[in-house]
Structure formats: structure tokens, C-alpha cells
């Protein structure tokens, strides 16, 4: 079931439709966006809520892309370790 959830981002209130089981994730996401926007606003180099929002979105997208790249690197390492483990197991079986 969907419910209306109120969130505050940079002193603005927004009502967002959200499945009940995703409410906590939505609140955490809104809090994260709010913190990022406040960091940018406090930096003093970006003026205007719309520009702050765009800069926050770009920063968050950059973080996401970095995390995805790291996840891909870790997946590659896991595959290599699995191959090494299989080779070690095969060598032990041959002994």
C-alpha cells in the first residue's frame, strides 16, 4: 500500500508517495540529500536552491558511479579468488 510521506529538504517540505515498506529508505534518502545540499550551501560558492540541488545531484551521482566501479572491481577480485580456490582444490585432489 502507498502512503504520503512528508520530508524536509533544505527547509522545504515535500510530500512524496511511497510504499509503506520503503518509508524508512525514503526518509534516509531525503536526509542524505538534505545534508548534501546544506554542505553545498554552507560552502557559499553556489547560490540558489535550484543550483544547489543540481550540484548535490551531481555529487551524489558521482558517489554512486564510484561505488559501482568499486563494486565491479570487487566482483572481479571475487571471481579471481574463486578461480584460485578451484585451482587449489583441484591440486589438492590430485595429490
N, C-alpha and C positions, 0 to 999 in steps of 0.2 A: 504494500500500500504506500502511496506517496503522501508526503506531508509538506507543509510550508515551513521552512526553517529560516529564521532571521539571523543574519550575520552582519557584523560591522567591519568595514574595511576603510581605513583612513578617515574615521569619523563619519562615514556614510553608512546608513543601514540599507541592506538589500534583503529581499525575501526571495528564497530560492526553493523550487520544488525539488524534493529529494526523497528517494525510497527510505523507509524507516531504518532499514539495516545499514544505510550508508550515511546516516546523520553524523556520527562521530567523525568519519573521514572528511565530510564536508566542513565541519567545524574546525578540524585541524588544518585543512587546506586554506580556509578563509583566514585563520590565524597566521599561517605561514605567509600568505600574500600580504596581509596587513603589516607584518614585521618587515618584509622586504620593501614595501612601499615607504614605510616610516624611515628605514635606513637611507633610502634614496633622498627622501625629503630632507632629512637631517643633514645630509651631505651638502645641501644648499646649492648644488650645481644645476639641478633640474627644477623648473618652476611649472606649476600647473598640474592638476590631478591627472589629466589625460596623458601628459608626457611622463609623469611618474609611473603611471600604470603600464605604459609601453616599455619603459626601462625595466620595471620589475618583471614584466612578462619575458623580455629578452634575457634577463639574468636567470630566471627560473628555467627557461628553455635551454640555456647554456648548461646549467647544472644537470638537467635531465640528459642532455646529449653526452656530457662527460660520464655520468653514471651508466648510461647504456654502453658506452665504449669500454668502460672498466668491466662491466658485466660480460661483454664479449671476450675481453682478454682473459677473464677468469674462466669462462667456458672453454676457451682454447687450452688453458692450463689444465683444467679438469680432464679434457679429452686426452692430452698428452700423458697425464698421470695414469689414466685408465689403461692406455696402451702399454705403458711401462709396467704397470701392475700385471697385465695379462702376459707380457713377455717374461716377467719374473716367475709368475705362476707356472707358465709353460716350461721354463728352465728347471724349476724345482720338480715338476712332474717327470721330466726326462732323467733326472738323477736317480 
